[in-house]
Amino acid sequence: MGLLAARAVPASLTALDPDRTPGRTQPLTLTPKRVHALGLTYAAHINETGSDAGGPAVFAKDVSSLLVQGDSVASPSRDAMLAAVARLDAALSSRVASRFPELPPLLDYEVELGLVLLEDVRADALERPDFAPPVGYFLANDVTARTVQVLGEGRPDRMAFWGAAKSFPGFLVPGPLLWVPDAPQAEACLDVTLTLTVNGEVRQRGRTLELIASPRELLRLAARAVPSGLLEKGDAVLTGTPSGVAFTVPAWKRKLAALLPGPTARLSAALRTHAANPRILKAGDVVEMDGGVLGRRRITLTG
């Protein structure tokens, strides 16, 4: 763990203080064609999840997960999770269905800083250290069904399972406001503290300047993952979550899990550990996020 912490350190970022940096705040209207997401972008979160520090994870999140109106998010049913897995691996879905007559989603929260592309941006432009991408900033909760995510661990298509775990209806909860700097800066980031509470208890609190990479670098990674290398105007990019999530795995336990014979064995171990975890979200829980100048939003989990 000490080695991981030494390797994963915050980037040297220019702080865009919304109280001092010229910019504007406006109501957020999010209608992206694509949602690009990154994970493992805060050192403390890398450590708490037992992950390596080889670089941020990049995956796609379905736009149908966007919660445009309302304040309720439903936990995915067993059938919905099996269907999501079947779209990636029908045989695996059948094995899970036969082995697990009950399948809790292990629902988790992730407060994040989101970016909206204000213009088309190509990957080659993002390779230039002096390029300042035109973006606006917003607040988001990247809700995750860890049960689906666990099934992808150890697979070459691991990121597809990450995306599926985070793409159920309502699993992208945006905040109400967008903040746009008057003049983009290459190695700068909006400086706000992201806070998330569950039933009034603070679970996450992290400063955006603790990111291990600048927004430009995160956009570069997202663009590399797109076959065309193009991030389009209106695309949303989620930049990862700070520490404090419900589903945490020490590094030694993650190494042991990697030795288990197959995804159903790993899922069984995860369910034994986390099915009774009091931090895992359940029906009736009230989750509220706060991003300072980016506003607040509250949701309630339903069964």
N, C-alpha and C positions, 0 to 999 in steps of 0.2 A: 504493500500500500504506500510505503514511503516513496518508492521509486515512481509510482503512478503520480503522486502528488507533486514530485519534483519535475516531472515531465509536463504535466498539465498546469500551466500557469496563465493568469490573465494576460491578454495582449496589452500593448502600450497604445491606448486609444486617446484621441482628443475628445474631451467631454463636451457634448452639446447640452449645456444647461438651459432648459426651456425658459428659465426666468431671465437669462441674459443673452441667449443666442437669438438673433432675429429669426422669426418664424411665425407660423400661424397654426391655430387649432381650429378644426372644422369637424362637423358630424361625419362619421365614417360610413361610407357606402361601399360595401365589399361585394363585388360581382366578378370574381376571378374566373378565368378559363382553366387555370391550373393552380394548385397549391403545392408548393415545394416546402419540404420540412427537413430540418436538421436536428440531430440529437447528439448528446455527449459534447456539449459546447461550454460547459462550466466545470472547472476542475473539481469542485466539491461534489458535484453530481456524478462525475466519472468515478470518483472514489466510493460514493455511497452505493452505486449500482454494481460495483465489482468489475467494471469494464476496463479494457485497456485504453491507453491514451494514444492510439495510433492515428487519430484524426477523427473529426466529426462524421457521424453517420448521415447519409443523405437518402431520402425516400420521398415518395409522392403520397399525398393525402387527397382523397376524393373530394371534389367540390360539393358533392351531395351531402357531406357531413356538416356544412355550414348551418349554424343556428341563426337564422335571420331575425325571427320574431319569437316572442315568448320567453319563458324563464324555466322551462322544464326539459330535462334530458332523460330519456328512458334507457335503462340498462338493456343491452342486447340479450335476447332470449338464447337458449341453447340452440334452437333451430337456426337463428340468424347467424350465430357464430360458426356452426357447422357449415352453413351455406357459404360463408366468407372463406373458410378454409378449403372447401370443395372447389372454389374457383381457382385456387392455386394448386391443390393436390387432392383429387377426388379420393384416391386410395387412403391417404392420411385421414381425411374427414371420416371415412367409413370406419377406420380403426378407432378413432376417437369416439365416435358414436356408439360403438359396441362396448368400449371399455368404461365409458363415463356416462351412466344413466342420468347423473346430475352434473351440471357443468356451470359453476359460477364464473362470471366474467372477470373477476379480480379487477374491479374498476378503479382506475387511478386518475389523478389530476396532474396537470402540468401547466403552470402559469408561464407565459412566454412573451417576449418582445416580437412583434410581427412587423414585417416590412411590406409595403405596397410599391410596386414598380410604377413610376410616374411616366416613364417612357420605355420603349423597347431598348433592351441592352443585350449585346452579344458577348459571348465568353471571351473573345480575344480582347475586347476593351477592358474587361475585368482583370485581365492578366497584367495590365499596366498599373504599377503601384501608385501612380499619380492620378488615376482615373477616379472621379467622384460620382458614384452612381446616383441618379435622381430618385430618391425614395421618400415615402412618408412612413411614419411609425405608428403602430397601434398595439393594443393589448389583446392577448388571446389566452384561452385555456384549451390545451390540446389533450382532451379526454382520451383515455387509452384502456382497452380491454386487454390486460396483461396475459390472460389465458391464450388469446390468439397469438400474441407476440412471442410467448415462450415456445410455441410450436415451431417457430421458424429458426430458433437458435441452432447453430451448427450447420445450417443449410447454406448452399451457395446463393439461394434466393431469399436470404434472411430479411433484406430490406423490404421485399414485397409483403412479408408477414407483418413487419412493423407498420407499413402503410395500411394493411387490412385491419389491424388492431385499432387504428386511429380514424377509421373512415365510416363508422356507423352513424346513423342520422343524429345530428345535434352534437357530434363530437368535436366540432370546431366552433368554439364560443368566442366571438370577437367582442372587444370592448366598444364603447359608443363613439370614441373620438379618434381622429387622425391628427398627428402633429407633423408639419412639414417645415424643414428649415428653408430659409430664403436662399441660402447658398450651400449646396452640398459640399462636403469635405471628404477627402479620400480615406483617411484612417480615423474617422470620427464616428461616434455613436451617441445617440440620445442617452443622457445620463438620468435615469430614473430608478427608483427602487420598486421592484415587483413584489407584491405581497398576495398570498392566497390563504384564506381561512376556510375551515370546515366546521360548521356549527359554532362559529365564533372563535375557534381555536386556531392560532397562527400555525400553519404547516410549512409555508415557504416564504422566505424573505431574502431577496438577492438583488444586488445592484447590477445593472446592465453592463457596467464597466468591468465586471468580473468575467465577461466572455473571453474565451481563449483565442478568439479570432475576431477581426473587425467585420462589420456588416459587408464591406466590399469583398473580403475573402470568403465569407459565407455565401454570398451571391455567386462568386466564382465557382464554388463547389457545386452549387445548385445548377448553374448553367452547364457545367461539365456533365452532369447527369442527364441532361436533355439531349436527345440525338441531334437536334438542330443547333444546339448551342445557343439558343435564343430564349431569353426571358422577356415575355411580352408585357406591354403596358397593362396594368391592372392585375397581373399575377401577384399572388401573396406568397411570402416566404416566412416561415416560422423558424426562429433562430435558436430554439432549444430552451431547456428549463434549468433553473438553479436547483440546488439541493432541497431535500425535504419531501420527496415523493413517498408514497406509501409502500411501493414495491421496491425494497432494497435487498441486495444480495452481497455479502462479503466476498472479497476476491477469492479466498480459499474455497468457499462453498461453490462459487461459479466454476472453479476448476474441477471440483468433484462432479458437478452436474454434467460437465462436458464428457465425463467418462461413462455416463449412464447410457444404456443401449437403446438409443432412439428417442424421438420426440415425445411419445406417450409416457415414457418413463420420466423424462424431464418435467412434463406437465404434472404427473402424479406427485413428484417431489415438491413442485411449486404449490400445488393445491394443499398438500399436507402442511406446508410452512405458512401459507398466507390465507387459507380459507377462513381462519379465525382471527386474522390480523385486524385489530380494531381500527386501523388507519385506512383500510380498504373501504372505498365508498359503498354505501348501501342506500336502499330506497328511503327517502325522507331526509337525507343529508342535504344541508344547504351549503353551497360552495360559493364563496365570493372572492373576486380578484380586484386588485387595486393597482393602478399604474401611475398615480400622481396625475400629471397633466393629461394622461391618456384615459382617465376616467375609471369608473368602477362598473362591474356587472356581477349580478348574483343569479345562480341557477339552483334548482332543486332537483335531486335525483328521484326518478320514479321507477317502480318495478316493471 
